[in-house]
Every structure is written in structure tokens, then in C-alpha cells.
Amino acid sequence: MFTGIIEELGTIVAVDPLGDSARLAIRGATVTSDAAHGDSIAVNGVCLTVVDNADGVFTADVMGETLKRSTLGALAPGSAVNLERAATVATRLGGHIVQGHVDGVGTILAREAGDQWETVTFALPEGLGRYVVEKGSITVDGISLTVVTVTDDTFSVGLIPTTLKLTTLGAKGVGDRVNLEVDIMAKYVEKLLGKAAR
């Protein structure tokens, strides 16, 4: 479980293909400071399990399903990634409840600069629009963000200077792909209401 508040920008050190899976080596001084084998760290919004941790670099295995359903398969040495350690019971919930389970991959459609912030518009994969609501929460590459506007197949968010400076969204451009995780509560409500209607 995560909160979508990014702790640091990490860097991919190595990508080792393992047949239909891969092992990533990721540098991140903050998230590795207390990481142990088996701990969870979100990498661009994907919950990964620490295999090894040494000298500020941790490794994690990524199965084929995750490589296909997220942007992790496109990472290469030198890629910047958003990193967040799993929440504890004492963690402040500064963002929202994030599982690290990617629902789909979106694409940046537009960026509009303001005086101190930017509005960024994303394409939504088919079927996810029903879970996104104005002023609701969505996770983009692991970042908890508030939805500004939404249509059936797009949504926009406002990015403050801190988000632009301290996450990968500050450097991404139109056409770049991002991992999306919708609010888990919306999916549970839909399932419960669906059962009640039968």
C-alpha cells in the first residue's frame, strides 16, 4: 500500500531480460536506506518487491504481465523513475490509497503552462473513464493527483512546481506514456452495485 507521495527520483542502473520477465536494478538513496529483502517499493507506480539492496541500489524482478501492462518494459539504463516506499500504519496519508497495481497506460496529449503550474491532459485507455471523476484522485506514474477535468477518454490534472521539479512528469512531453491507477474505491463500489442490481 502506498500514498502516491513520491519520495525521490531514482535512476535505472540495469535491465536484465530473463525470458518473459526482467530484473531491474534501481538507484535510490532514500528508498534503499532502510530497505530489506521482501519490502515493497513503487517504481513509476508499480509495486515491486526488493530482491537485493546494496550501496544505494535495489533489484526487483518484474514478471511478463507487469511488463506488458505498464511502461516498465520500456525502461533502460539511465531512465528516471518515481520511487516510493510502502506506507506504514504511522504514515501520513498525504495523497490517497494507492495499491501499486497499474490499471492501464495513458498518453500525454497536451501540456499548458501557467505562471507557476501546468495543466497536463492525458488519454485514458478504453474502459477506465468510468472510474475517473472531477476532483477525484488518480495515480499517474505513482503520483497521487487530483483530476481537474474528465471526459469519456481523457482527463487533466494540475501540476504544482514541486511536482514538476521532483517527479518524472516535469520532464515528460506530449506522446509520452504513463502508468495509470484509478481509485480502488470506485472499482469496489461498481462491483457491489452490480451485484445488488441482480
C-alpha positions in Angstrom: 0.0 0.0 0.0 1.3 3.5 -0.9 0.0 7.1 -0.8 1.2 8.4 -4.1 3.6 10.9 -2.5 6.9 10.4 -4.3 9.9 10.2 -2.1 12.7 10.6 -4.7 13.6 10.4 -8.3 15.6 7.2 -8.9 17.6 6.0 -11.8 17.6 2.7 -13.6 21.1 1.2 -13.4 20.5 -2.0 -15.3 17.8 -4.0 -17.0 18.5 -7.8 -17.3 16.0 -9.7 -19.5 15.0 -13.1 -18.1 13.0 -14.7 -20.8 9.4 -13.5 -20.3 10.4 -11.3 -17.3 13.2 -8.9 -16.3 15.3 -7.9 -13.3 15.7 -4.2 -12.7 18.5 -2.5 -10.8 17.4 0.9 -9.5 19.4 3.5 -7.7 17.6 5.5 -4.9 19.4 6.6 -1.8 16.3 7.4 0.2 14.2 4.3 -0.5 17.2 1.9 0.0 18.2 3.5 3.3 16.1 1.0 5.2 15.0 -1.5 2.5 15.2 -5.2 3.2 14.6 -8.3 1.1 10.9 -8.6 0.5 10.0 -5.0 1.1 7.7 -3.2 -1.4 8.8 -0.1 -3.4 6.7 1.6 -6.0 8.6 2.3 -9.3 6.6 4.6 -11.5 3.5 3.5 -9.7 4.2 -0.3 -10.0 4.6 -2.2 -6.7 7.8 -4.2 -6.9 9.5 -6.5 -4.3 13.1 -5.9 -3.2 15.3 -8.8 -4.1 18.7 -7.3 -3.1 19.8 -4.0 -1.7 23.4 -2.7 -1.6 25.2 0.6 -2.0 22.0 2.6 -2.7 20.8 0.2 -5.4 18.0 -2.3 -5.1 17.0 -5.0 -7.6 13.5 -6.2 -8.3 12.0 -8.9 -10.6 9.3 -7.9 -13.0 7.1 -10.6 -14.5 5.8 -10.6 -18.1 2.3 -9.5 -17.1 3.7 -6.3 -15.5 6.0 -5.6 -18.4 3.0 -5.8 -20.8 0.5 -3.8 -18.8 2.8 -1.0 -17.7 5.6 1.2 -19.0 8.3 -0.7 -17.1 9.1 -2.7 -20.2 10.4 0.5 -21.9 12.8 1.5 -19.2 16.5 1.5 -20.0 19.7 2.3 -18.0 19.6 6.0 -17.2 15.8 6.3 -17.2 14.5 8.4 -14.3 11.8 6.8 -12.2 9.5 7.9 -9.4 10.1 6.0 -6.1 8.0 5.5 -3.0 8.4 3.1 -0.1 5.3 1.2 1.1 3.3 3.1 3.7 3.3 2.1 7.4 0.4 2.4 9.9 2.0 5.6 11.1 2.3 7.2 7.6 0.5 10.4 6.9 -1.9 9.8 4.1 -0.9 12.9 2.1 -2.2 11.5 -1.2 -4.7 8.7 -1.4 -4.8 4.9 -1.1 -2.6 3.6 -3.9 -2.0 -0.2 -4.4 0.7 -0.1 -7.0 -1.4 -2.1 -9.4 -1.5 -0.4 -12.8 -4.9 -0.4 -14.5 -3.6 0.8 -17.8 -1.2 3.0 -19.8 -2.2 6.5 -20.8 -0.5 9.0 -23.1 0.2 12.7 -22.6 -2.0 14.7 -25.1 -1.2 18.3 -24.1 0.7 20.5 -21.7 -0.4 24.0 -20.9 1.9 26.2 -18.9 0.6 28.7 -16.3 2.5 31.2 -14.3 3.6 28.7 -11.6 2.0 25.5 -12.7 1.0 23.4 -15.6 -2.2 21.7 -16.8 -1.5 18.3 -18.4 -4.1 16.3 -20.3 -3.9 12.5 -20.7 -5.7 10.0 -22.9 -7.5 7.3 -20.9 -7.4 3.7 -22.0 -10.8 2.3 -23.0 -12.9 1.2 -20.0 -11.1 3.4 -17.4 -13.1 6.6 -17.9 -16.0 5.4 -15.7 -13.6 5.3 -12.7 -12.3 8.9 -13.0 -14.3 11.8 -11.6 -13.7 15.6 -11.4 -11.9 16.4 -8.2 -11.3 12.7 -7.5 -7.9 11.1 -7.2 -5.9 9.3 -9.9 -2.3 7.9 -9.8 0.0 8.8 -12.7 3.4 7.1 -12.7 2.9 6.6 -9.0 2.0 10.2 -8.2 -1.3 10.9 -6.4 -3.0 13.7 -8.4 -6.4 15.5 -8.3 -8.5 15.3 -11.5 -9.3 18.8 -12.9 -11.5 17.8 -15.9 -12.6 14.5 -17.3 -14.3 13.2 -20.4 -15.0 9.6 -21.5 -11.5 9.2 -22.8 -9.3 12.0 -21.4 -8.6 13.7 -18.1 -6.4 16.6 -17.0 -4.5 17.4 -13.8 -2.8 20.5 -12.5 0.9 20.1 -11.6 2.4 22.4 -9.0 6.1 23.5 -9.1 7.1 20.8 -6.5 5.6 18.0 -8.7 7.2 19.4 -11.8 10.6 19.6 -10.1 10.6 16.4 -8.1 8.9 13.8 -10.3 9.3 12.4 -13.8 6.2 14.4 -15.0 8.3 17.6 -15.1 10.3 16.2 -18.0 7.7 14.2 -19.9 6.3 15.5 -23.2 3.3 15.1 -25.5 3.2 11.5 -26.7 5.0 10.0 -23.6 3.3 7.1 -21.9 2.4 6.9 -18.2 1.2 4.3 -15.8 -2.4 4.9 -14.5 -4.1 3.5 -11.4 -7.7 4.6 -10.8 -9.1 4.9 -7.3 -9.7 1.4 -5.9 -12.8 2.5 -4.1 -14.6 3.2 -7.4 -14.0 -0.3 -8.6 -15.3 -1.8 -5.4 -18.4 0.4 -5.5 -19.1 -0.7 -9.1 -18.8 -4.3 -8.2 -21.0 -4.0 -5.2 -23.7 -2.1 -7.0 -23.6 -4.5 -9.9 -24.3 -7.4 -7.5 -27.1 -5.5 -5.8 -28.8 -4.9 -9.2 -29.0 -8.6 -10.0 
